[in-house]
Amino acid sequence: MVGRVISWVAALAVGLVVSVAAQAASLRASYGFNGTLAADQAGAPALMAIDPLSQNGFETAVVHGVSRTVYRWSGDGSDALRQAGLALDASSLLPDYASYSVALTFEFATTAQTGSGWRRIVDTEARQSDAGFYVSPEQKLQTVQIYATDNVLVSGNTSFTTPGFHDVLLSVAPEAGRQRVTAYLDGQLEISTLTDTFTLANANNPQHLLTFFADNVASNAQQEFASGRIASLVLFDAAVTPAAVPEPQVVLLWLAGLLLVPAAARARRR
């Protein structure tokens, strides 16, 4: 293909096609960070800032070659109560808390200076557990990794470079009484494993929160954090995989506000 998609929100705006695992998936909420934490959809909840140091905010960044507004989270990894990030109340968005996908376009500003080099991406237990979705420090190659309460560590193979914006897709679907967790980095399959960790209906998480980037404040290993910037976040109500991306020229025009693209006809299959 000619180039990478600018962001998940941009791709959806110009007709991203997704293939569906297990059941039909609907887009439930998307966030483009265009100066607001509000959802693009009327009635969907806004993201909640985790900002104990009052250092989060909007700024301009080059994302996949295009200048656009992003949201910066900024905290101190040495203390879990001083870390930053975002949280989403998914209770009104997901009919099945064991089946969902979240797509992120983001970058870490630095490698982690604390927590032995780990960096949290997604937490599903209201920051009460070390279980979650991380970038790992193995051999100083930052790979997307899942750490589960059943002590299963499953790593991807692709280097997660820092700084630099990446497209990360985490999908969760019920399977054999557990969850099939699948992760993609920049369109490439990195992880597929069974775990008991990623349902949002667990005792630690009565509010059904998805928490991004901030590490746990209870349990062990509470310093696995790095500041960064996010350009888009999209939530689906089932497991999905990227199946098509729009022509990059179309995305560039859309982000610049020069083109309205209502049709999926401008997307092409790989």
Backbone bond lengths (Angstrom), bond angles and torsions (degrees), N, CA, C in turn:
res aa  C-N    CA-C-N  psi(-1)  N-CA   C-N-CA  omega(-1)  CA-C   N-CA-C  phi
1 M - - - 1.444 - - 1.522 109.36 -
2 V 1.326 117.88 163.81 1.456 121.55 -173.19 1.514 111.53 -69.79
3 G 1.339 119.47 -38.72 1.462 121.01 -177.09 1.508 111.52 -170.62
4 R 1.349 115.16 175.95 1.449 120.27 -178.13 1.519 110.73 -78.76
5 V 1.322 116.21 152.90 1.456 121.32 173.70 1.523 109.23 -65.82
6 I 1.335 116.92 145.98 1.459 120.67 -176.51 1.516 111.02 -68.61
7 S 1.314 118.84 -46.88 1.460 121.89 175.69 1.508 107.31 -163.62
8 W 1.345 114.59 165.51 1.467 118.28 179.34 1.521 110.97 -64.24
9 V 1.317 118.51 -40.34 1.460 120.36 179.52 1.523 110.28 -64.15
10 A 1.320 116.83 -44.34 1.459 119.87 178.13 1.514 110.88 -61.88
11 A 1.321 116.54 -41.88 1.454 120.17 -179.71 1.518 111.42 -62.42
12 L 1.330 115.82 -42.26 1.454 118.92 178.99 1.518 110.82 -65.33
13 A 1.315 116.71 -35.74 1.460 120.49 -178.45 1.518 111.91 -65.70
14 V 1.322 117.02 -27.05 1.453 118.77 -179.71 1.516 112.24 -107.64
15 G 1.328 117.47 13.37 1.449 119.28 170.87 1.503 115.28 100.73
16 L 1.334 119.06 44.65 1.449 120.92 175.08 1.520 109.39 -62.89
17 V 1.324 116.97 131.86 1.452 123.04 176.52 1.514 107.71 -99.55
18 V 1.328 118.77 132.77 1.451 121.72 176.90 1.512 109.55 -120.40
19 S 1.325 116.03 143.18 1.449 120.11 171.52 1.506 107.75 -89.32
20 V 1.313 117.29 148.38 1.450 121.95 -168.69 1.516 110.28 -111.50
21 A 1.322 116.72 132.50 1.449 122.76 175.19 1.516 108.09 -99.42
22 A 1.332 115.77 124.32 1.459 124.89 171.05 1.528 114.20 77.47
23 Q 1.340 120.67 -37.99 1.448 119.90 -177.12 1.523 108.61 -160.51
24 A 1.347 115.67 166.23 1.455 119.51 177.92 1.519 109.39 -65.68
25 A 1.313 116.08 138.70 1.456 121.27 -178.73 1.517 109.92 -112.31
26 S 1.328 115.47 142.10 1.452 121.52 175.50 1.521 109.24 -118.86
27 L 1.322 115.72 142.02 1.460 120.26 172.55 1.516 107.49 -73.05
28 R 1.335 116.85 123.06 1.453 120.82 -176.25 1.520 112.98 -100.25
29 A 1.325 116.83 -33.19 1.464 119.85 178.70 1.511 109.11 -162.51
30 S 1.329 116.21 144.07 1.460 121.37 175.05 1.520 108.97 -136.91
31 Y 1.323 115.15 150.97 1.460 122.70 -174.63 1.525 108.84 -136.39
32 G 1.328 116.48 118.18 1.451 122.05 -177.10 1.509 114.85 -101.02
33 F 1.351 118.40 -5.57 1.469 123.85 175.19 1.524 112.63 56.45
34 N 1.317 115.25 37.99 1.465 120.71 178.16 1.529 109.63 -87.38
35 G 1.325 115.34 61.20 1.456 120.84 -178.83 1.514 114.62 82.01
36 T 1.332 118.18 9.53 1.457 121.56 -178.21 1.522 109.61 -151.40
37 L 1.336 116.28 154.33 1.460 122.21 172.58 1.523 111.65 -96.97
38 A 1.317 117.01 5.63 1.468 121.47 178.47 1.522 110.56 -70.84
39 A 1.338 115.12 154.49 1.462 120.80 176.61 1.517 110.34 -75.74
40 D 1.317 115.65 157.64 1.455 120.94 174.82 1.529 111.69 -73.60
41 Q 1.334 117.19 -18.51 1.460 122.31 -176.76 1.533 110.49 -101.38
42 A 1.300 116.59 133.69 1.467 120.91 176.58 1.526 109.52 -62.20
43 G 1.309 116.96 133.36 1.454 121.57 177.62 1.509 114.90 92.01
44 A 1.318 118.28 -18.30 1.463 120.46 177.35 1.530 108.84 -78.40
45 P 1.325 117.60 144.71 1.468 119.51 -176.61 1.527 112.02 -69.77
46 A 1.312 115.73 151.73 1.461 121.28 173.57 1.517 109.59 -76.23
47 L 1.308 115.69 155.24 1.454 120.60 170.49 1.532 109.57 -68.45
48 M 1.316 116.22 150.10 1.456 121.66 177.91 1.532 108.96 -107.19
49 A 1.310 116.57 128.83 1.458 121.09 179.71 1.525 110.49 -77.32
50 I 1.321 116.31 135.43 1.457 122.99 166.73 1.523 105.05 -102.69
51 D 1.322 117.24 107.25 1.466 120.61 -166.52 1.529 110.73 -148.49
52 P 1.328 118.01 61.76 1.472 119.18 -175.43 1.522 114.07 -65.91
53 L 1.327 118.31 -22.77 1.465 121.13 -179.58 1.527 112.75 -97.25
54 S 1.331 116.34 0.98 1.474 122.42 -179.02 1.533 111.42 55.80
55 Q 1.329 116.10 42.66 1.455 121.60 -179.08 1.526 113.01 -115.33
56 N 1.327 118.43 -3.33 1.461 120.72 177.58 1.524 109.71 -71.77
57 G 1.331 116.21 159.38 1.458 118.85 175.73 1.512 112.26 169.95
58 F 1.318 114.93 175.39 1.462 121.73 -179.33 1.521 109.89 -94.23
59 E 1.327 115.45 145.01 1.451 121.50 176.99 1.521 108.82 -155.85
60 T 1.298 116.79 175.74 1.460 121.88 -179.67 1.520 109.83 -99.22
61 A 1.323 115.65 137.66 1.460 121.68 177.58 1.522 109.28 -142.68
62 V 1.312 116.24 159.31 1.460 122.02 173.18 1.524 107.31 -92.24
63 V 1.329 115.70 115.05 1.463 122.28 -177.13 1.522 108.38 -113.59
64 H 1.313 116.93 113.16 1.458 121.38 -178.25 1.532 111.13 51.17
65 G 1.315 115.85 41.21 1.454 121.06 174.74 1.509 116.31 89.82
66 V 1.339 117.89 1.11 1.461 121.81 -176.80 1.529 109.35 -122.87
67 S 1.320 118.10 133.68 1.452 122.82 176.27 1.520 109.80 -78.17
68 R 1.343 116.82 127.99 1.464 120.34 -177.93 1.518 109.68 -158.26
69 T 1.332 116.09 170.21 1.460 121.92 178.37 1.524 109.79 -80.54
70 V 1.327 115.76 136.44 1.459 122.52 176.84 1.528 108.04 -133.08
71 Y 1.331 115.33 172.45 1.468 121.05 178.30 1.525 108.81 -113.41
72 R 1.310 115.78 127.58 1.470 121.91 179.01 1.523 109.61 -97.48
73 W 1.360 116.22 128.47 1.459 119.44 167.36 1.532 107.70 -107.47
74 S 1.326 116.14 136.21 1.459 120.69 -172.26 1.520 109.89 -141.93
75 G 1.335 116.04 120.86 1.456 120.11 -178.78 1.512 111.82 -148.82
76 D 1.337 114.51 -168.81 1.450 123.20 -177.90 1.520 108.30 -119.25
77 G 1.341 116.57 112.80 1.455 120.44 -175.03 1.511 114.78 -70.57
78 S 1.324 118.60 -16.01 1.461 120.10 -176.29 1.520 113.21 -72.31
79 D 1.331 117.03 -15.01 1.468 122.16 -177.77 1.521 107.69 -137.45
80 A 1.332 117.34 119.97 1.465 120.87 -176.82 1.520 112.22 -59.00
81 L 1.327 117.34 -29.09 1.458 120.66 -179.00 1.525 112.12 -80.06
82 R 1.333 117.73 -5.57 1.458 121.53 178.25 1.532 111.85 -111.84
83 Q 1.319 117.03 8.00 1.460 121.50 177.68 1.526 110.78 -81.25
84 A 1.310 115.71 163.77 1.464 120.76 -175.83 1.527 110.14 -127.47
85 G 1.324 114.92 169.14 1.455 120.25 178.14 1.512 110.93 161.91
86 L 1.323 115.32 -149.32 1.456 122.60 -178.44 1.522 109.52 -141.60
87 A 1.332 116.07 156.18 1.461 121.23 174.53 1.519 109.03 -137.92
88 L 1.321 115.41 149.10 1.468 122.44 179.34 1.517 109.39 -131.05
89 D 1.324 116.53 124.97 1.465 122.34 173.60 1.523 107.52 -80.80
90 A 1.339 115.74 106.48 1.466 120.67 -175.68 1.522 112.97 -93.41
91 S 1.332 117.59 8.04 1.461 120.02 -173.48 1.518 113.11 -63.23
92 S 1.330 118.51 -30.34 1.464 121.21 179.39 1.527 112.49 -95.15
93 L 1.323 117.15 0.74 1.462 120.58 -172.16 1.523 113.90 -109.17
94 L 1.346 117.34 -27.60 1.457 120.51 -173.11 1.524 110.99 -116.94
95 P 1.325 118.38 118.47 1.463 120.29 176.19 1.520 112.71 -71.84
96 D 1.333 117.19 -23.52 1.461 122.64 179.93 1.524 107.47 -132.38
97 Y 1.326 117.10 111.15 1.457 120.84 -173.81 1.529 112.96 -73.82
98 A 1.324 116.49 -4.24 1.463 120.44 176.32 1.520 111.87 -101.99
99 S 1.321 116.96 10.05 1.463 120.67 -177.67 1.518 109.42 -142.22
100 Y 1.341 116.22 111.45 1.464 120.21 -179.10 1.520 109.08 -169.95
101 S 1.322 115.70 168.05 1.465 122.48 171.86 1.514 108.38 -139.92
102 V 1.319 115.80 143.63 1.452 120.57 174.95 1.524 108.20 -130.30
103 A 1.330 115.42 127.87 1.457 122.52 -178.94 1.521 108.75 -112.97
104 L 1.312 116.84 129.54 1.458 122.91 -175.79 1.522 110.17 -127.71
105 T 1.328 116.44 140.11 1.456 121.86 166.07 1.518 106.54 -117.19
106 F 1.336 117.39 112.77 1.456 120.96 -172.03 1.521 110.32 -155.34
107 E 1.327 114.61 168.39 1.454 120.62 170.72 1.516 109.65 -137.38
108 F 1.328 116.29 148.74 1.454 121.07 166.32 1.516 107.99 -88.76
109 A 1.326 115.84 139.35 1.460 119.97 -178.86 1.518 111.82 -72.62
110 T 1.331 115.98 -34.28 1.455 121.73 -177.87 1.518 108.83 -144.76
111 T 1.316 115.39 165.88 1.447 118.87 164.91 1.522 107.75 -70.43
112 A 1.330 117.08 160.26 1.462 120.25 -175.87 1.516 110.80 -70.39
113 Q 1.321 116.23 131.87 1.455 121.46 177.76 1.533 111.54 -91.26
114 T 1.319 116.79 -9.17 1.461 122.33 179.84 1.524 108.44 -132.26
115 G 1.332 117.03 178.96 1.452 120.83 174.73 1.506 114.43 63.19
116 S 1.324 117.80 28.95 1.472 123.04 177.99 1.517 113.31 59.49
117 G 1.317 116.35 22.80 1.453 119.96 174.47 1.514 116.26 95.02
118 W 1.327 118.47 -1.54 1.456 121.19 178.84 1.527 110.28 -78.51
119 R 1.335 115.98 149.98 1.463 121.27 176.73 1.517 109.11 -135.79
120 R 1.319 115.89 123.09 1.466 121.19 -178.44 1.525 110.34 -74.02
121 I 1.335 115.90 137.67 1.466 121.53 170.91 1.524 110.37 -107.44
122 V 1.336 117.53 -56.19 1.471 121.44 -176.61 1.527 109.50 -132.87
123 D 1.322 115.43 136.72 1.462 122.99 173.83 1.518 108.51 -121.79
124 T 1.338 117.62 137.44 1.465 121.99 -179.43 1.532 112.63 -118.21
125 E 1.333 117.84 10.82 1.463 120.79 -176.65 1.527 111.99 -126.56
126 A 1.347 115.62 35.95 1.464 122.02 173.47 1.526 112.34 53.41
127 R 1.315 116.68 35.67 1.462 123.81 177.21 1.527 112.78 62.47
128 Q 1.340 116.04 28.04 1.458 120.66 -179.52 1.521 112.85 -105.94
129 S 1.321 117.88 1.32 1.463 121.37 -175.29 1.519 110.01 -145.44
130 D 1.326 115.56 154.07 1.461 121.52 175.96 1.520 111.73 -77.84
131 A 1.336 117.42 -13.02 1.460 120.84 179.37 1.520 110.62 -65.55
132 G 1.330 117.83 140.87 1.454 119.75 178.82 1.508 113.20 166.23
133 F 1.303 114.73 -161.83 1.460 123.97 -174.16 1.526 107.62 -118.22
134 Y 1.332 116.78 123.41 1.458 122.10 -167.74 1.530 112.02 -132.58
135 V 1.310 114.98 168.16 1.450 122.85 154.89 1.526 106.12 -101.99
136 S 1.323 117.05 131.94 1.462 121.68 -173.10 1.526 111.90 -101.12
137 P 1.339 117.15 163.92 1.457 120.98 -176.66 1.529 115.18 -100.62
138 E 1.328 119.99 6.76 1.460 121.25 -173.39 1.525 112.90 -52.35
139 Q 1.268 116.46 127.87 1.460 124.80 175.82 1.534 111.14 51.09
140 K 1.326 114.47 28.61 1.462 123.09 -179.42 1.533 113.00 61.20
141 L 1.331 116.76 11.44 1.462 121.70 172.03 1.508 107.39 -95.73
142 Q 1.308 117.10 123.17 1.459 120.53 -175.00 1.527 109.42 -88.76
143 T 1.319 116.33 101.65 1.451 121.58 -177.55 1.518 110.58 -111.23
144 V 1.311 116.49 143.79 1.465 120.43 175.03 1.516 108.17 -60.11
145 Q 1.331 116.56 132.47 1.453 120.68 -175.63 1.510 111.03 -143.40
146 I 1.325 116.06 149.29 1.456 122.98 174.87 1.518 108.95 -113.23
147 Y 1.328 116.16 131.15 1.460 121.34 173.09 1.519 108.00 -117.17
148 A 1.313 118.22 121.10 1.452 122.75 -172.66 1.521 111.04 -114.90
149 T 1.341 116.07 160.01 1.454 121.15 -179.30 1.519 111.90 -66.88
150 D 1.329 117.84 -17.12 1.463 119.95 176.17 1.526 111.13 -88.16
151 N 1.339 117.05 18.14 1.457 123.97 174.39 1.524 113.00 61.78
152 V 1.317 116.33 33.61 1.456 121.40 175.45 1.524 108.26 -102.07
153 L 1.307 116.31 121.08 1.451 122.14 174.19 1.514 108.01 -107.35
154 V 1.317 116.99 120.39 1.463 121.34 -178.84 1.519 108.13 -125.07
155 S 1.314 115.82 119.68 1.460 120.22 -175.45 1.515 111.56 -108.45
156 G 1.332 115.03 150.80 1.445 120.76 168.63 1.520 110.45 -82.21
157 N 1.328 115.67 -177.17 1.455 121.25 -175.66 1.516 114.12 -112.42
158 T 1.322 117.45 -12.89 1.459 121.20 -171.66 1.522 111.11 -96.32
159 S 1.317 116.78 138.15 1.452 120.84 178.69 1.524 110.99 -66.76
160 F 1.333 115.35 131.00 1.462 122.11 174.57 1.526 107.07 -95.40
161 T 1.318 116.49 97.86 1.460 120.99 -173.82 1.521 111.37 -74.57
162 T 1.327 115.99 150.36 1.461 123.13 -178.91 1.522 109.29 -141.08
163 P 1.358 117.74 131.69 1.466 126.75 -8.16 1.522 110.52 -74.11
164 G 1.321 116.03 -178.75 1.457 122.47 -179.00 1.510 110.51 134.49
165 F 1.330 116.22 133.92 1.464 121.13 -178.77 1.519 110.53 -76.58
166 H 1.333 114.87 137.44 1.465 122.45 178.20 1.528 109.32 -128.81
167 D 1.322 115.30 151.49 1.464 122.26 172.32 1.521 107.85 -97.90
168 V 1.316 117.03 118.59 1.464 122.71 -178.63 1.519 108.63 -122.07
169 L 1.323 116.52 129.61 1.460 122.70 178.54 1.519 108.64 -122.00
170 L 1.331 116.59 123.41 1.461 123.82 176.11 1.519 108.16 -114.50
171 S 1.337 117.44 121.79 1.461 122.35 -178.94 1.521 109.98 -121.69
172 V 1.340 115.28 140.28 1.462 121.91 -177.34 1.522 108.57 -131.83
173 A 1.333 117.00 132.55 1.464 121.49 178.80 1.526 109.60 -146.40
174 P 1.340 118.02 143.40 1.467 119.83 178.24 1.529 111.01 -64.51
175 E 1.335 114.98 141.29 1.462 120.30 175.90 1.521 109.04 -158.80
176 A 1.313 116.64 122.23 1.466 122.92 175.17 1.527 112.22 54.00
177 G 1.335 116.56 40.06 1.445 120.98 178.97 1.516 114.51 77.40
178 R 1.322 117.56 5.62 1.458 122.57 179.53 1.527 107.76 -128.63
179 Q 1.326 117.59 -158.78 1.461 120.72 175.49 1.525 109.62 -123.82
180 R 1.318 114.63 132.54 1.453 121.16 169.61 1.520 107.32 -84.83
181 V 1.307 117.19 113.39 1.457 122.91 -178.14 1.524 108.56 -107.00
182 T 1.323 115.29 126.22 1.456 121.92 -177.52 1.521 108.71 -127.45
183 A 1.319 116.43 137.40 1.459 120.48 -178.78 1.521 110.33 -132.77
184 Y 1.332 115.12 139.44 1.461 123.03 177.88 1.524 109.16 -122.56
185 L 1.306 116.12 141.35 1.454 122.83 174.36 1.516 108.38 -120.74
186 D 1.333 116.28 116.91 1.470 122.37 -179.41 1.532 111.79 51.05
187 G 1.336 114.89 43.52 1.452 121.64 175.20 1.509 115.15 85.24
188 Q 1.320 119.11 -5.43 1.455 122.28 -177.35 1.534 110.45 -103.84
189 L 1.325 116.43 133.14 1.462 120.96 177.68 1.529 109.66 -65.35
190 E 1.327 115.65 126.45 1.458 121.11 -179.17 1.520 113.04 -114.85
191 I 1.328 117.41 -37.97 1.459 121.73 -172.51 1.514 109.99 -139.89
192 S 1.322 116.54 138.07 1.466 122.66 167.95 1.519 106.87 -147.66
193 T 1.342 116.12 114.21 1.456 119.74 -173.84 1.518 110.39 -151.82
194 L 1.325 116.54 159.14 1.458 122.30 172.85 1.523 109.49 -96.04
195 T 1.323 117.06 138.66 1.457 122.03 -179.09 1.525 109.34 -152.19
196 D 1.313 115.98 170.12 1.468 122.05 175.99 1.523 111.58 -109.47
197 T 1.313 118.06 12.55 1.455 121.80 -164.05 1.516 115.45 -96.96
198 F 1.318 120.41 -31.72 1.456 120.06 -158.91 1.521 116.14 -99.17
199 T 1.330 118.90 9.79 1.447 118.62 170.26 1.525 109.84 -70.44
200 L 1.336 116.87 144.58 1.460 121.01 176.12 1.519 111.99 -88.14
201 A 1.326 116.53 -0.36 1.465 121.00 175.92 1.521 107.52 -102.77
202 N 1.327 116.74 78.97 1.456 120.86 177.83 1.525 109.17 -134.21
203 A 1.314 115.57 163.39 1.466 120.56 -173.02 1.520 112.38 -61.91
204 N 1.327 117.42 -29.38 1.457 120.21 179.99 1.522 113.59 -75.43
205 N 1.333 116.36 -15.03 1.466 119.84 -166.83 1.529 112.29 -131.29
206 P 1.326 118.46 62.53 1.468 119.83 -177.96 1.519 113.83 -64.79
207 Q 1.337 118.41 -20.63 1.466 121.76 178.48 1.530 112.73 -88.19
208 H 1.326 116.96 -2.00 1.470 121.24 178.60 1.529 111.02 57.35
209 L 1.329 115.58 51.25 1.453 121.28 -178.28 1.521 111.60 -88.80
210 L 1.312 115.56 141.43 1.458 122.69 161.56 1.528 106.43 -102.64
211 T 1.312 116.54 124.14 1.466 120.80 -179.52 1.522 108.95 -115.24
212 F 1.322 115.74 137.22 1.455 121.08 -174.41 1.527 110.40 -119.41
213 F 1.328 115.07 127.46 1.467 125.38 168.35 1.529 115.01 79.87
214 A 1.312 120.51 -35.10 1.461 121.59 177.97 1.527 109.87 -77.93
215 D 1.324 117.01 137.60 1.456 121.66 -177.71 1.527 110.20 -84.87
216 N 1.344 114.98 176.15 1.458 120.63 -176.67 1.534 111.24 -70.39
217 V 1.350 114.26 147.91 1.464 121.61 177.41 1.521 111.57 -102.99
218 A 1.337 117.41 -5.99 1.457 123.25 175.13 1.525 108.03 -126.32
219 S 1.325 117.05 174.83 1.452 122.86 -177.26 1.529 109.91 66.76
220 N 1.307 118.10 -160.34 1.465 121.53 -175.50 1.529 111.18 -97.82
221 A 1.323 116.48 173.55 1.468 123.77 173.42 1.523 111.40 52.59
222 Q 1.343 116.20 73.10 1.458 121.91 -173.63 1.536 113.58 -105.26
223 Q 1.319 118.48 16.34 1.458 120.43 -174.59 1.529 112.51 -120.21
224 E 1.319 116.98 21.94 1.469 120.94 -174.65 1.532 109.43 -91.91
225 F 1.330 113.88 82.80 1.459 120.83 -168.35 1.517 110.19 -150.23
226 A 1.339 115.46 148.17 1.461 122.43 166.27 1.519 108.06 -148.21
227 S 1.324 116.59 146.78 1.460 121.19 175.18 1.522 110.03 -70.46
228 G 1.330 116.51 166.41 1.450 119.18 179.63 1.513 112.15 -178.42
229 R 1.332 115.31 -164.89 1.468 121.87 -178.68 1.527 109.04 -138.98
230 I 1.340 115.63 144.48 1.458 121.11 -179.31 1.523 110.02 -125.44
231 A 1.332 115.93 137.28 1.462 122.18 -178.54 1.523 112.57 -104.93
232 S 1.328 118.34 -27.17 1.466 119.47 179.26 1.513 110.69 -161.83
233 L 1.347 114.92 154.24 1.455 123.16 177.48 1.523 107.03 -146.54
234 V 1.324 116.78 130.94 1.464 122.02 -178.81 1.519 108.90 -133.99
235 L 1.337 116.86 134.79 1.457 122.55 179.33 1.529 110.31 -116.59
236 F 1.347 116.40 128.10 1.462 123.79 173.12 1.522 108.62 -110.26
237 D 1.345 116.29 159.76 1.458 120.03 -178.60 1.524 113.21 -98.24
238 A 1.325 117.89 18.05 1.461 122.64 175.35 1.528 108.06 -157.65
239 A 1.314 115.89 171.79 1.461 120.32 177.99 1.522 109.84 -73.87
240 V 1.325 116.41 134.41 1.462 121.71 178.91 1.523 109.39 -135.69
241 T 1.337 115.19 163.36 1.452 122.12 171.43 1.515 108.55 -132.12
242 P 1.325 119.41 143.95 1.463 119.63 177.70 1.522 110.24 -64.80
243 A 1.318 116.84 129.80 1.460 120.48 -179.16 1.519 112.66 -118.45
244 A 1.309 118.05 -19.26 1.459 120.39 -179.77 1.509 109.11 -156.22
245 V 1.307 117.01 153.58 1.458 121.77 176.10 1.509 108.53 -130.12
246 P 1.321 118.39 150.78 1.460 120.85 179.88 1.514 111.40 -74.60
247 E 1.311 115.20 160.05 1.454 120.05 173.77 1.529 109.12 -59.66
248 P 1.327 119.51 130.88 1.454 120.35 -177.08 1.520 113.80 -59.32
249 Q 1.330 118.74 -31.29 1.463 119.91 179.06 1.520 110.82 -62.31
250 V 1.331 117.24 -37.99 1.457 122.06 179.63 1.520 110.21 -65.71
251 V 1.346 116.81 -43.47 1.453 121.06 -179.24 1.519 111.03 -63.09
252 L 1.322 116.80 -42.47 1.463 120.32 179.35 1.522 111.19 -58.76
253 L 1.314 117.13 -43.73 1.458 120.58 179.47 1.522 111.24 -66.38
254 W 1.324 116.39 -40.10 1.465 119.66 -179.37 1.525 110.80 -63.83
255 L 1.334 116.93 -45.56 1.453 120.10 -179.65 1.517 112.12 -64.31
256 A 1.327 117.16 -31.03 1.455 121.11 179.00 1.522 112.38 -79.12
257 G 1.344 116.61 -3.66 1.453 120.76 179.30 1.514 113.77 76.43
258 L 1.325 116.70 18.11 1.461 120.84 -176.48 1.517 112.93 -99.20
259 L 1.328 116.57 -1.84 1.458 118.22 -173.79 1.522 109.65 -151.35
260 L 1.320 116.09 134.95 1.460 121.86 170.20 1.513 107.08 -104.65
261 V 1.335 116.42 126.05 1.461 120.29 -173.97 1.515 109.20 -124.60
262 P 1.340 118.96 96.43 1.451 120.44 -176.69 1.509 114.32 -87.20
263 A 1.320 117.94 -12.61 1.463 120.26 -168.52 1.510 111.69 -108.18
264 A 1.345 114.78 148.35 1.456 120.39 174.43 1.521 111.33 -80.66
265 A 1.320 115.78 -0.79 1.466 119.30 -176.75 1.528 112.22 -64.26
266 R 1.345 115.93 -23.67 1.462 118.11 -178.61 1.521 112.46 -85.00
267 A 1.328 116.56 -3.17 1.457 119.15 173.61 1.504 108.81 -86.77
268 R 1.314 116.22 148.98 1.444 118.59 178.04 1.518 109.73 -130.84
269 R 1.291 116.20 153.16 1.457 120.51 178.88 1.531 109.60 -80.11
270 R 1.330 114.16 151.28 1.465 118.94 177.33 1.519 109.45 -68.78
